[in-house]
């Protein structure tokens, strides 16, 4: 797999950041993914209460990050 010039520049910029800054960026990206998943669940099931939403979100995150696929 080859990376585009844009992707190579992004990697170069990331390499120049401190590890703590890269970690913060990663945490922000994951937080954004979780918010998008939440919005999708709410869109498909607008009557779902907060407790069900959290359970559904937890199930999805577990499936995504599980090593048992």
Predicted model as a PDB file, atoms N, CA, C, CB and O in Angstrom, pLDDT in the B-factor column:
MODEL        1                                                                  
ATOM      1  N   UNK A   1       0.837  -1.165   0.000  1.00 76.00           N  
ATOM      2  CA  UNK A   1       0.000   0.000   0.000  1.00 76.00           C  
ATOM      3  C   UNK A   1       0.893   1.243   0.000  1.00 76.00           C  
ATOM      4  CB  UNK A   1      -0.958  -0.010   1.212  1.00 76.00           C  
ATOM      5  O   UNK A   1       1.840   1.349   0.779  1.00 76.00           O  
ATOM      6  N   UNK A   2       0.571   2.160  -0.876  1.00 90.00           N  
ATOM      7  CA  UNK A   2       1.345   3.387  -0.982  1.00 90.00           C  
ATOM      8  C   UNK A   2       0.554   4.553  -0.394  1.00 90.00           C  
ATOM      9  CB  UNK A   2       1.719   3.670  -2.452  1.00 90.00           C  
ATOM     10  O   UNK A   2      -0.671   4.609  -0.502  1.00 90.00           O  
ATOM     11  N   UNK A   3       1.267   5.468   0.222  1.00 90.00           N  
ATOM     12  CA  UNK A   3       0.647   6.649   0.808  1.00 90.00           C  
ATOM     13  C   UNK A   3       0.727   7.814  -0.179  1.00 90.00           C  
ATOM     14  CB  UNK A   3       1.328   7.020   2.151  1.00 90.00           C  
ATOM     15  O   UNK A   3       1.699   7.957  -0.921  1.00 90.00           O  
ATOM     16  N   UNK A   4      -0.299   8.626  -0.168  1.00 94.00           N  
ATOM     17  CA  UNK A   4      -0.303   9.817  -1.016  1.00 94.00           C  
ATOM     18  C   UNK A   4       0.661  10.851  -0.441  1.00 94.00           C  
ATOM     19  CB  UNK A   4      -1.736  10.410  -1.137  1.00 94.00           C  
ATOM     20  O   UNK A   4       1.115  10.727   0.696  1.00 94.00           O  
ATOM     21  N   UNK A   5       0.964  11.865  -1.237  1.00 93.00           N  
ATOM     22  CA  UNK A   5       1.836  12.943  -0.755  1.00 93.00           C  
ATOM     23  C   UNK A   5       1.233  13.621   0.464  1.00 93.00           C  
ATOM     24  CB  UNK A   5       2.081  13.979  -1.862  1.00 93.00           C  
ATOM     25  O   UNK A   5       1.945  13.963   1.409  1.00 93.00           O  
ATOM     26  N   UNK A   6      -0.075  13.812   0.441  1.00 94.00           N  
ATOM     27  CA  UNK A   6      -0.759  14.441   1.576  1.00 94.00           C  
ATOM     28  C   UNK A   6      -0.609  13.594   2.835  1.00 94.00           C  
ATOM     29  CB  UNK A   6      -2.250  14.655   1.257  1.00 94.00           C  
ATOM     30  O   UNK A   6      -0.340  14.121   3.915  1.00 94.00           O  
ATOM     31  N   UNK A   7      -0.783  12.293   2.696  1.00 92.00           N  
ATOM     32  CA  UNK A   7      -0.640  11.390   3.853  1.00 92.00           C  
ATOM     33  C   UNK A   7       0.797  11.383   4.368  1.00 92.00           C  
ATOM     34  CB  UNK A   7      -1.070   9.955   3.476  1.00 92.00           C  
ATOM     35  O   UNK A   7       1.022  11.342   5.578  1.00 92.00           O  
ATOM     36  N   UNK A   8       1.760  11.424   3.466  1.00 94.00           N  
ATOM     37  CA  UNK A   8       3.167  11.466   3.879  1.00 94.00           C  
ATOM     38  C   UNK A   8       3.478  12.757   4.636  1.00 94.00           C  
ATOM     39  CB  UNK A   8       4.090  11.337   2.654  1.00 94.00           C  
ATOM     40  O   UNK A   8       4.219  12.736   5.618  1.00 94.00           O  
ATOM     41  N   UNK A   9       2.915  13.881   4.182  1.00 94.00           N  
ATOM     42  CA  UNK A   9       3.120  15.153   4.890  1.00 94.00           C  
ATOM     43  C   UNK A   9       2.492  15.113   6.280  1.00 94.00           C  
ATOM     44  CB  UNK A   9       2.528  16.323   4.080  1.00 94.00           C  
ATOM     45  O   UNK A   9       3.066  15.606   7.251  1.00 94.00           O  
ATOM     46  N   UNK A  10       1.292  14.509   6.357  1.00 91.00           N  
ATOM     47  CA  UNK A  10       0.639  14.401   7.664  1.00 91.00           C  
ATOM     48  C   UNK A  10       1.466  13.561   8.624  1.00 91.00           C  
ATOM     49  CB  UNK A  10      -0.759  13.799   7.516  1.00 91.00           C  
ATOM     50  O   UNK A  10       1.612  13.915   9.794  1.00 91.00           O  
ATOM     51  N   UNK A  11       2.009  12.448   8.137  1.00 91.00           N  
ATOM     52  CA  UNK A  11       2.865  11.609   8.993  1.00 91.00           C  
ATOM     53  C   UNK A  11       4.108  12.372   9.437  1.00 91.00           C  
ATOM     54  CB  UNK A  11       3.277  10.322   8.250  1.00 91.00           C  
ATOM     55  O   UNK A  11       4.528  12.267  10.589  1.00 91.00           O  
ATOM     56  N   UNK A  12       4.693  13.139   8.523  1.00 93.00           N  
ATOM     57  CA  UNK A  12       5.870  13.928   8.873  1.00 93.00           C  
ATOM     58  C   UNK A  12       5.539  14.940   9.964  1.00 93.00           C  
ATOM     59  CB  UNK A  12       6.420  14.646   7.635  1.00 93.00           C  
ATOM     60  O   UNK A  12       6.316  15.129  10.900  1.00 93.00           O  
ATOM     61  N   UNK A  13       4.378  15.590   9.840  1.00 92.00           N  
ATOM     62  CA  UNK A  13       3.956  16.547  10.872  1.00 92.00           C  
ATOM     63  C   UNK A  13       3.741  15.853  12.216  1.00 92.00           C  
ATOM     64  CB  UNK A  13       2.665  17.265  10.441  1.00 92.00           C  
ATOM     65  O   UNK A  13       4.111  16.391  13.260  1.00 92.00           O  
ATOM     66  N   UNK A  14       3.149  14.669  12.193  1.00 91.00           N  
ATOM     67  CA  UNK A  14       2.915  13.931  13.443  1.00 91.00           C  
ATOM     68  C   UNK A  14       4.224  13.527  14.102  1.00 91.00           C  
ATOM     69  CB  UNK A  14       2.063  12.687  13.179  1.00 91.00           C  
ATOM     70  O   UNK A  14       4.345  13.573  15.326  1.00 91.00           O  
ATOM     71  N   UNK A  15       5.205  13.131  13.298  1.00 93.00           N  
ATOM     72  CA  UNK A  15       6.503  12.730  13.843  1.00 93.00           C  
ATOM     73  C   UNK A  15       7.192  13.877  14.573  1.00 93.00           C  
ATOM     74  CB  UNK A  15       7.403  12.214  12.730  1.00 93.00           C  
ATOM     75  O   UNK A  15       7.977  13.656  15.494  1.00 93.00           O  
ATOM     76  N   UNK A  16       6.891  15.103  14.155  1.00 94.00           N  
ATOM     77  CA  UNK A  16       7.524  16.276  14.764  1.00 94.00           C  
ATOM     78  C   UNK A  16       6.858  16.679  16.080  1.00 94.00           C  
ATOM     79  CB  UNK A  16       7.488  17.447  13.795  1.00 94.00           C  
ATOM     80  O   UNK A  16       7.407  17.484  16.833  1.00 94.00           O  
ATOM     81  N   UNK A  17       5.697  16.132  16.355  1.00 94.00           N  
ATOM     82  CA  UNK A  17       4.981  16.469  17.597  1.00 94.00           C  
ATOM     83  C   UNK A  17       5.523  15.643  18.759  1.00 94.00           C  
ATOM     84  CB  UNK A  17       3.457  16.229  17.437  1.00 94.00           C  
ATOM     85  O   UNK A  17       6.066  14.553  18.578  1.00 94.00           O  
ATOM     86  N   UNK A  18       5.360  16.191  19.941  1.00 94.00           N  
ATOM     87  CA  UNK A  18       5.745  15.453  21.149  1.00 94.00           C  
ATOM     88  C   UNK A  18       4.776  14.278  21.325  1.00 94.00           C  
ATOM     89  CB  UNK A  18       5.737  16.392  22.421  1.00 94.00           C  
ATOM     90  O   UNK A  18       3.625  14.362  20.896  1.00 94.00           O  
ATOM     91  N   UNK A  19       5.229  13.182  21.954  1.00 92.00           N  
ATOM     92  CA  UNK A  19       4.339  12.051  22.193  1.00 92.00           C  
ATOM     93  C   UNK A  19       3.052  12.440  22.931  1.00 92.00           C  
ATOM     94  CB  UNK A  19       5.069  10.995  22.981  1.00 92.00           C  
ATOM     95  O   UNK A  19       1.983  11.906  22.633  1.00 92.00           O  
ATOM     96  N   UNK A  20       3.149  13.358  23.881  1.00 94.00           N  
ATOM     97  CA  UNK A  20       1.952  13.769  24.624  1.00 94.00           C  
ATOM     98  C   UNK A  20       0.956  14.480  23.700  1.00 94.00           C  
ATOM     99  CB  UNK A  20       2.341  14.694  25.802  1.00 94.00           C  
ATOM    100  O   UNK A  20      -0.255  14.329  23.862  1.00 94.00           O  
ATOM    101  N   UNK A  21       1.461  15.253  22.735  1.00 93.00           N  
ATOM    102  CA  UNK A  21       0.589  15.928  21.778  1.00 93.00           C  
ATOM    103  C   UNK A  21      -0.071  14.914  20.834  1.00 93.00           C  
ATOM    104  CB  UNK A  21       1.386  16.971  20.969  1.00 93.00           C  
ATOM    105  O   UNK A  21      -1.248  15.042  20.497  1.00 93.00           O  
ATOM    106  N   UNK A  22       0.701  13.908  20.416  1.00 93.00           N  
ATOM    107  CA  UNK A  22       0.131  12.864  19.551  1.00 93.00           C  
ATOM    108  C   UNK A  22      -0.944  12.087  20.298  1.00 93.00           C  
ATOM    109  CB  UNK A  22       1.234  11.901  19.052  1.00 93.00           C  
ATOM    110  O   UNK A  22      -1.977  11.748  19.721  1.00 93.00           O  
ATOM    111  N   UNK A  23      -0.712  11.803  21.569  1.00 94.00           N  
ATOM    112  CA  UNK A  23      -1.700  11.084  22.374  1.00 94.00           C  
ATOM    113  C   UNK A  23      -2.975  11.906  22.507  1.00 94.00           C  
ATOM    114  CB  UNK A  23      -1.131  10.753  23.766  1.00 94.00           C  
ATOM    115  O   UNK A  23      -4.074  11.366  22.375  1.00 94.00           O  
ATOM    116  N   UNK A  24      -2.845  13.194  22.764  1.00 94.00           N  
ATOM    117  CA  UNK A  24      -4.005  14.068  22.879  1.00 94.00           C  
ATOM    118  C   UNK A  24      -4.801  14.090  21.576  1.00 94.00           C  
ATOM    119  CB  UNK A  24      -3.569  15.488  23.259  1.00 94.00           C  
ATOM    120  O   UNK A  24      -6.030  14.032  21.595  1.00 94.00           O  
ATOM    121  N   UNK A  25      -4.106  14.173  20.456  1.00 93.00           N  
ATOM    122  CA  UNK A  25      -4.768  14.160  19.153  1.00 93.00           C  
ATOM    123  C   UNK A  25      -5.527  12.851  18.947  1.00 93.00           C  
ATOM    124  CB  UNK A  25      -3.741  14.363  18.026  1.00 93.00           C  
ATOM    125  O   UNK A  25      -6.663  12.858  18.474  1.00 93.00           O  
ATOM    126  N   UNK A  26      -4.900  11.733  19.301  1.00 92.00           N  
ATOM    127  CA  UNK A  26      -5.548  10.431  19.174  1.00 92.00           C  
ATOM    128  C   UNK A  26      -6.804  10.367  20.043  1.00 92.00           C  
ATOM    129  CB  UNK A  26      -4.572   9.304  19.561  1.00 92.00           C  
ATOM    130  O   UNK A  26      -7.843   9.877  19.601  1.00 92.00           O  
ATOM    131  N   UNK A  27      -6.708  10.854  21.260  1.00 94.00           N  
ATOM    132  CA  UNK A  27      -7.858  10.838  22.168  1.00 94.00           C  
ATOM    133  C   UNK A  27      -9.001  11.687  21.612  1.00 94.00           C  
ATOM    134  CB  UNK A  27      -7.450  11.347  23.565  1.00 94.00           C  
ATOM    135  O   UNK A  27     -10.168  11.310  21.719  1.00 94.00           O  
ATOM    136  N   UNK A  28      -8.666  12.823  21.023  1.00 95.00           N  
ATOM    137  CA  UNK A  28      -9.687  13.688  20.427  1.00 95.00           C  
ATOM    138  C   UNK A  28     -10.354  13.006  19.234  1.00 95.00           C  
ATOM    139  CB  UNK A  28      -9.068  15.026  19.991  1.00 95.00           C  
ATOM    140  O   UNK A  28     -11.569  13.103  19.061  1.00 95.00           O  
ATOM    141  N   UNK A  29      -9.570  12.323  18.424  1.00 93.00           N  
ATOM    142  CA  UNK A  29     -10.135  11.617  17.270  1.00 93.00           C  
ATOM    143  C   UNK A  29     -11.071  10.497  17.703  1.00 93.00           C  
ATOM    144  CB  UNK A  29      -9.017  11.049  16.397  1.00 93.00           C  
ATOM    145  O   UNK A  29     -12.149  10.327  17.132  1.00 93.00           O  
ATOM    146  N   UNK A  30     -10.662   9.738  18.707  1.00 92.00           N  
ATOM    147  CA  UNK A  30     -11.511   8.657  19.213  1.00 92.00           C  
ATOM    148  C   UNK A  30     -12.781   9.238  19.830  1.00 92.00           C  
ATOM    149  CB  UNK A  30     -10.746   7.799  20.254  1.00 92.00           C  
ATOM    150  O   UNK A  30     -13.866   8.690  19.640  1.00 92.00           O  
ATOM    151  N   UNK A  31     -12.655  10.333  20.560  1.00 94.00           N  
ATOM    152  CA  UNK A  31     -13.829  10.996  21.128  1.00 94.00           C  
ATOM    153  C   UNK A  31     -14.805  11.421  20.040  1.00 94.00           C  
ATOM    154  CB  UNK A  31     -13.407  12.210  21.953  1.00 94.00           C  
ATOM    155  O   UNK A  31     -16.019  11.288  20.193  1.00 94.00           O  
ATOM    156  N   UNK A  32     -14.266  11.930  18.948  1.00 95.00           N  
ATOM    157  CA  UNK A  32     -15.098  12.316  17.817  1.00 95.00           C  
ATOM    158  C   UNK A  32     -15.816  11.127  17.206  1.00 95.00           C  
ATOM    159  CB  UNK A  32     -14.262  13.002  16.768  1.00 95.00           C  
ATOM    160  O   UNK A  32     -16.988  11.224  16.841  1.00 95.00           O  
ATOM    161  N   UNK A  33     -15.110   9.994  17.091  1.00 92.00           N  
ATOM    162  CA  UNK A  33     -15.728   8.776  16.564  1.00 92.00           C  
ATOM    163  C   UNK A  33     -16.884   8.331  17.448  1.00 92.00           C  
ATOM    164  CB  UNK A  33     -14.690   7.652  16.447  1.00 92.00           C  
ATOM    165  O   UNK A  33     -17.934   7.925  16.949  1.00 92.00           O  
ATOM    166  N   UNK A  34     -16.693   8.407  18.741  1.00 93.00           N  
ATOM    167  CA  UNK A  34     -17.738   7.995  19.680  1.00 93.00           C  
ATOM    168  C   UNK A  34     -18.955   8.898  19.543  1.00 93.00           C  
ATOM    169  CB  UNK A  34     -17.212   8.022  21.128  1.00 93.00           C  
ATOM    170  O   UNK A  34     -20.088   8.415  19.569  1.00 93.00           O  
ATOM    171  N   UNK A  35     -18.738  10.202  19.399  1.00 95.00           N  
ATOM    172  CA  UNK A  35     -19.863  11.132  19.234  1.00 95.00           C  
ATOM    173  C   UNK A  35     -20.624  10.856  17.940  1.00 95.00           C  
ATOM    174  CB  UNK A  35     -19.363  12.584  19.247  1.00 95.00           C  
ATOM    175  O   UNK A  35     -21.850  10.956  17.910  1.00 95.00           O  
ATOM    176  N   UNK A  36     -19.909  10.512  16.874  1.00 96.00           N  
ATOM    177  CA  UNK A  36     -20.562  10.182  15.603  1.00 96.00           C  
ATOM    178  C   UNK A  36     -21.376   8.896  15.744  1.00 96.00           C  
ATOM    179  CB  UNK A  36     -19.513  10.032  14.471  1.00 96.00           C  
ATOM    180  O   UNK A  36     -22.496   8.812  15.240  1.00 96.00           O  
ATOM    181  N   UNK A  37     -20.821   7.901  16.425  1.00 94.00           N  
ATOM    182  CA  UNK A  37     -21.575   6.659  16.659  1.00 94.00           C  
ATOM    183  C   UNK A  37     -22.837   6.950  17.454  1.00 94.00           C  
ATOM    184  CB  UNK A  37     -20.705   5.620  17.403  1.00 94.00           C  
ATOM    185  O   UNK A  37     -23.915   6.453  17.127  1.00 94.00           O  
ATOM    186  N   UNK A  38     -22.700   7.752  18.496  1.00 95.00           N  
ATOM    187  CA  UNK A  38     -23.858   8.124  19.329  1.00 95.00           C  
ATOM    188  C   UNK A  38     -24.940   8.805  18.491  1.00 95.00           C  
ATOM    189  CB  UNK A  38     -23.419   9.056  20.481  1.00 95.00           C  
ATOM    190  O   UNK A  38     -26.125   8.493  18.615  1.00 95.00           O  
ATOM    191  N   UNK A  39     -24.521   9.732  17.646  1.00 96.00           N  
ATOM    192  CA  UNK A  39     -25.476  10.455  16.796  1.00 96.00           C  
ATOM    193  C   UNK A  39     -26.175   9.495  15.844  1.00 96.00           C  
ATOM    194  CB  UNK A  39     -24.764  11.568  15.999  1.00 96.00           C  
ATOM    195  O   UNK A  39     -27.375   9.626  15.605  1.00 96.00           O  
ATOM    196  N   UNK A  40     -25.442   8.535  15.302  1.00 96.00           N  
ATOM    197  CA  UNK A  40     -26.037   7.550  14.404  1.00 96.00           C  
ATOM    198  C   UNK A  40     -27.063   6.679  15.105  1.00 96.00           C  
ATOM    199  CB  UNK A  40     -24.963   6.680  13.801  1.00 96.00           C  
ATOM    200  O   UNK A  40     -28.129   6.397  14.558  1.00 96.00           O  
ATOM    201  N   UNK A  41     -26.738   6.259  16.312  1.00 95.00           N  
ATOM    202  CA  UNK A  41     -27.673   5.441  17.090  1.00 95.00           C  
ATOM    203  C   UNK A  41     -28.936   6.244  17.395  1.00 95.00           C  
ATOM    204  CB  UNK A  41     -27.012   4.948  18.407  1.00 95.00           C  
ATOM    205  O   UNK A  41     -30.050   5.743  17.244  1.00 95.00           O  
ATOM    206  N   UNK A  42     -28.753   7.485  17.824  1.00 95.00           N  
ATOM    207  CA  UNK A  42     -29.905   8.348  18.134  1.00 95.00           C  
ATOM    208  C   UNK A  42     -30.759   8.592  16.897  1.00 95.00           C  
ATOM    209  CB  UNK A  42     -29.430   9.692  18.714  1.00 95.00           C  
ATOM    210  O   UNK A  42     -31.986   8.638  16.985  1.00 95.00           O  
ATOM    211  N   UNK A  43     -30.114   8.750  15.743  1.00 96.00           N  
ATOM    212  CA  UNK A  43     -30.842   8.998  14.503  1.00 96.00           C  
ATOM    213  C   UNK A  43     -31.729   7.806  14.146  1.00 96.00           C  
ATOM    214  CB  UNK A  43     -29.862   9.293  13.358  1.00 96.00           C  
ATOM    215  O   UNK A  43     -32.883   7.969  13.752  1.00 96.00           O  
ATOM    216  N   UNK A  44     -31.161   6.592  14.295  1.00 96.00           N  
ATOM    217  CA  UNK A  44     -31.912   5.379  13.948  1.00 96.00           C  
ATOM    218  C   UNK A  44     -32.957   5.018  14.994  1.00 96.00           C  
ATOM    219  CB  UNK A  44     -30.962   4.215  13.766  1.00 96.00           C  
ATOM    220  O   UNK A  44     -33.967   4.392  14.675  1.00 96.00           O  
ATOM    221  N   UNK A  45     -32.720   5.407  16.226  1.00 95.00           N  
ATOM    222  CA  UNK A  45     -33.630   5.060  17.322  1.00 95.00           C  
ATOM    223  C   UNK A  45     -33.884   6.295  18.187  1.00 95.00           C  
ATOM    224  CB  UNK A  45     -33.047   3.900  18.182  1.00 95.00           C  
ATOM    225  O   UNK A  45     -33.376   6.375  19.306  1.00 95.00           O  
ATOM    226  N   UNK A  46     -34.655   7.250  17.691  1.00 94.00           N  
ATOM    227  CA  UNK A  46     -34.838   8.510  18.419  1.00 94.00           C  
ATOM    228  C   UNK A  46     -35.533   8.351  19.778  1.00 94.00           C  
ATOM    229  CB  UNK A  46     -35.631   9.463  17.570  1.00 94.00           C  
ATOM    230  O   UNK A  46     -35.396   9.218  20.641  1.00 94.00           O  
ATOM    231  N   UNK A  47     -36.265   7.271  19.974  1.00 96.00           N  
ATOM    232  CA  UNK A  47     -36.966   7.069  21.244  1.00 96.00           C  
ATOM    233  C   UNK A  47     -36.130   6.339  22.290  1.00 96.00           C  
ATOM    234  CB  UNK A  47     -38.233   6.302  21.003  1.00 96.00           C  
ATOM    235  O   UNK A  47     -36.591   6.107  23.408  1.00 96.00           O  
ATOM    236  N   UNK A  48     -34.895   5.976  21.924  1.00 95.00           N  
ATOM    237  CA  UNK A  48     -34.036   5.234  22.835  1.00 95.00           C  
ATOM    238  C   UNK A  48     -33.662   6.126  24.026  1.00 95.00           C  
ATOM    239  CB  UNK A  48     -32.762   4.728  22.102  1.00 95.00           C  
ATOM    240  O   UNK A  48     -33.265   7.277  23.845  1.00 95.00           O  
ATOM    241  N   UNK A  49     -33.793   5.584  25.245  1.00 95.00           N  
ATOM    242  CA  UNK A  49     -33.411   6.382  26.414  1.00 95.00           C  
ATOM    243  C   UNK A  49     -31.888   6.353  26.598  1.00 95.00           C  
ATOM    244  CB  UNK A  49     -34.122   5.854  27.693  1.00 95.00           C  
ATOM    245  O   UNK A  49     -31.185   5.584  25.943  1.00 95.00           O  
ATOM    246  N   UNK A  50     -31.404   7.195  27.489  1.00 95.00           N  
ATOM    247  CA  UNK A  50     -29.958   7.368  27.677  1.00 95.00           C  
ATOM    248  C   UNK A  50     -29.265   6.075  28.112  1.00 95.00           C  
ATOM    249  CB  UNK A  50     -29.696   8.456  28.709  1.00 95.00           C  
ATOM    250  O   UNK A  50     -28.141   5.788  27.699  1.00 95.00           O  
ATOM    251  N   UNK A  51     -29.947   5.309  28.943  1.00 96.00           N  
ATOM    252  CA  UNK A  51     -29.362   4.046  29.424  1.00 96.00           C  
ATOM    253  C   UNK A  51     -29.193   3.048  28.275  1.00 96.00           C  
ATOM    254  CB  UNK A  51     -30.245   3.429  30.534  1.00 96.00           C  
ATOM    255  O   UNK A  51     -28.152   2.403  28.157  1.00 96.00           O  
ATOM    256  N   UNK A  52     -30.216   2.925  27.433  1.00 97.00           N  
ATOM    257  CA  UNK A  52     -30.123   2.031  26.271  1.00 97.00           C  
ATOM    258  C   UNK A  52     -29.053   2.508  25.296  1.00 97.00           C  
ATOM    259  CB  UNK A  52     -31.480   1.937  25.556  1.00 97.00           C  
ATOM    260  O   UNK A  52     -28.309   1.709  24.730  1.00 97.00           O  
ATOM    261  N   UNK A  53     -28.990   3.829  25.110  1.00 96.00           N  
ATOM    262  CA  UNK A  53     -28.000   4.411  24.213  1.00 96.00           C  
ATOM    263  C   UNK A  53     -26.593   4.058  24.677  1.00 96.00           C  
ATOM    264  CB  UNK A  53     -28.171   5.936  24.134  1.00 96.00           C  
ATOM    265  O   UNK A  53     -25.759   3.648  23.869  1.00 96.00           O  
ATOM    266  N   UNK A  54     -26.326   4.211  25.952  1.00 95.00           N  
ATOM    267  CA  UNK A  54     -24.997   3.883  26.493  1.00 95.00           C  
ATOM    268  C   UNK A  54     -24.677   2.398  26.335  1.00 95.00           C  
ATOM    269  CB  UNK A  54     -24.915   4.276  27.974  1.00 95.00           C  
ATOM    270  O   UNK A  54     -23.543   2.039  26.020  1.00 95.00           O  
ATOM    271  N   UNK A  55     -25.671   1.535  26.551  1.00 96.00           N  
ATOM    272  CA  UNK A  55     -25.463   0.092  26.390  1.00 96.00           C  
ATOM    273  C   UNK A  55     -25.151  -0.246  24.933  1.00 96.00           C  
ATOM    274  CB  UNK A  55     -26.708  -0.692  26.863  1.00 96.00           C  
ATOM    275  O   UNK A  55     -24.227  -1.010  24.652  1.00 96.00           O  
ATOM    276  N   UNK A  56     -25.920   0.323  24.015  1.00 95.00           N  
ATOM    277  CA  UNK A  56     -25.711   0.087  22.590  1.00 95.00           C  
ATOM    278  C   UNK A  56     -24.339   0.603  22.156  1.00 95.00           C  
ATOM    279  CB  UNK A  56     -26.823   0.761  21.764  1.00 95.00           C  
ATOM    280  O   UNK A  56     -23.629  -0.068  21.407  1.00 95.00           O  
ATOM    281  N   UNK A  57     -23.974   1.770  22.617  1.00 94.00           N  
ATOM    282  CA  UNK A  57     -22.673   2.350  22.298  1.00 94.00           C  
ATOM    283  C   UNK A  57     -21.545   1.472  22.842  1.00 94.00           C  
ATOM    284  CB  UNK A  57     -22.564   3.777  22.869  1.00 94.00           C  
ATOM    285  O   UNK A  57     -20.554   1.228  22.153  1.00 94.00           O  
ATOM    286  N   UNK A  58     -21.699   1.007  24.059  1.00 94.00           N  
ATOM    287  CA  UNK A  58     -20.687   0.129  24.653  1.00 94.00           C  
ATOM    288  C   UNK A  58     -20.535  -1.156  23.846  1.00 94.00           C  
ATOM    289  CB  UNK A  58     -21.052  -0.202  26.106  1.00 94.00           C  
ATOM    290  O   UNK A  58     -19.417  -1.622  23.625  1.00 94.00           O  
ATOM    291  N   UNK A  59     -21.656  -1.733  23.405  1.00 93.00           N  
ATOM    292  CA  UNK A  59     -21.612  -2.951  22.588  1.00 93.00           C  
ATOM    293  C   UNK A  59     -20.869  -2.705  21.275  1.00 93.00           C  
ATOM    294  CB  UNK A  59     -23.037  -3.454  22.300  1.00 93.00           C  
ATOM    295  O   UNK A  59     -20.046  -3.521  20.859  1.00 93.00           O  
ATOM    296  N   UNK A  60     -21.162  -1.583  20.631  1.00 91.00           N  
ATOM    297  CA  UNK A  60     -20.501  -1.269  19.358  1.00 91.00           C  
ATOM    298  C   UNK A  60     -19.004  -1.049  19.540  1.00 91.00           C  
ATOM    299  CB  UNK A  60     -21.131  -0.029  18.725  1.00 91.00           C  
ATOM    300  O   UNK A  60     -18.196  -1.541  18.753  1.00 91.00           O  
ATOM    301  N   UNK A  61     -18.645  -0.315  20.573  1.00 90.00           N  
ATOM    302  CA  UNK A  61     -17.221  -0.058  20.820  1.00 90.00           C  
ATOM    303  C   UNK A  61     -16.498  -1.366  21.123  1.00 90.00           C  
ATOM    304  CB  UNK A  61     -17.036   0.942  21.991  1.00 90.00           C  
ATOM    305  O   UNK A  61     -15.375  -1.579  20.666  1.00 90.00           O  
ATOM    306  N   UNK A  62     -17.138  -2.235  21.888  1.00 91.00           N  
ATOM    307  CA  UNK A  62     -16.538  -3.532  22.202  1.00 91.00           C  
ATOM    308  C   UNK A  62     -16.309  -4.338  20.933  1.00 91.00           C  
ATOM    309  CB  UNK A  62     -17.428  -4.319  23.177  1.00 91.00           C  
ATOM    310  O   UNK A  62     -15.253  -4.949  20.770  1.00 91.00           O  
ATOM    311  N   UNK A  63     -17.290  -4.347  20.029  1.00 90.00           N  
ATOM    312  CA  UNK A  63     -17.137  -5.082  18.765  1.00 90.00           C  
ATOM    313  C   UNK A  63     -16.023  -4.496  17.913  1.00 90.00           C  
ATOM    314  CB  UNK A  63     -18.448  -5.070  17.979  1.00 90.00           C  
ATOM    315  O   UNK A  63     -15.241  -5.233  17.313  1.00 90.00           O  
ATOM    316  N   UNK A  64     -15.952  -3.168  17.861  1.00 86.00           N  
ATOM    317  CA  UNK A  64     -14.934  -2.518  17.024  1.00 86.00           C  
ATOM    318  C   UNK A  64     -13.526  -2.799  17.534  1.00 86.00           C  
ATOM    319  CB  UNK A  64     -15.173  -1.008  16.972  1.00 86.00           C  
ATOM    320  O   UNK A  64     -12.628  -3.099  16.747  1.00 86.00           O  
ATOM    321  N   UNK A  65     -13.332  -2.704  18.844  1.00 83.00           N  
ATOM    322  CA  UNK A  65     -11.993  -2.829  19.402  1.00 83.00           C  
ATOM    323  C   UNK A  65     -11.649  -4.229  19.929  1.00 83.00           C  
ATOM    324  CB  UNK A  65     -11.836  -1.844  20.502  1.00 83.00           C  
ATOM    325  O   UNK A  65     -10.571  -4.443  20.483  1.00 83.00           O  
ATOM    326  N   UNK A  66     -12.571  -5.175  19.749  1.00 84.00           N  
ATOM    327  CA  UNK A  66     -12.320  -6.535  20.203  1.00 84.00           C  
ATOM    328  C   UNK A  66     -11.302  -7.226  19.303  1.00 84.00           C  
ATOM    329  CB  UNK A  66     -13.623  -7.335  20.241  1.00 84.00           C  
ATOM    330  O   UNK A  66     -11.306  -7.045  18.085  1.00 84.00           O  
ATOM    331  N   UNK A  67     -10.454  -7.999  19.905  1.00 74.00           N  
ATOM    332  CA  UNK A  67      -9.480  -8.772  19.148  1.00 74.00           C  
ATOM    333  C   UNK A  67     -10.004 -10.154  18.772  1.00 74.00           C  
ATOM    334  CB  UNK A  67      -8.204  -8.908  19.942  1.00 74.00           C  
ATOM    335  O   UNK A  67      -9.262 -10.975  18.232  1.00 74.00           O  
ATOM    336  N   UNK A  68     -11.282 -10.414  19.055  1.00 69.00           N  
ATOM    337  CA  UNK A  68     -11.854 -11.742  18.832  1.00 69.00           C  
ATOM    338  C   UNK A  68     -12.568 -11.883  17.490  1.00 69.00           C  
ATOM    339  CB  UNK A  68     -12.811 -12.067  19.937  1.00 69.00           C  
ATOM    340  O   UNK A  68     -13.340 -12.827  17.324  1.00 69.00           O  
ATOM    341  N   UNK A  69     -12.351 -10.996  16.535  1.00 57.00           N  
ATOM    342  CA  UNK A  69     -13.038 -11.092  15.232  1.00 57.00           C  
ATOM    343  C   UNK A  69     -12.488 -12.267  14.469  1.00 57.00           C  
ATOM    344  CB  UNK A  69     -12.878  -9.787  14.404  1.00 57.00           C  
ATOM    345  O   UNK A  69     -12.922 -12.533  13.349  1.00 57.00           O  
TER     346      UNK A  69                                                      
ENDMDL                                                                          
END                                                                             
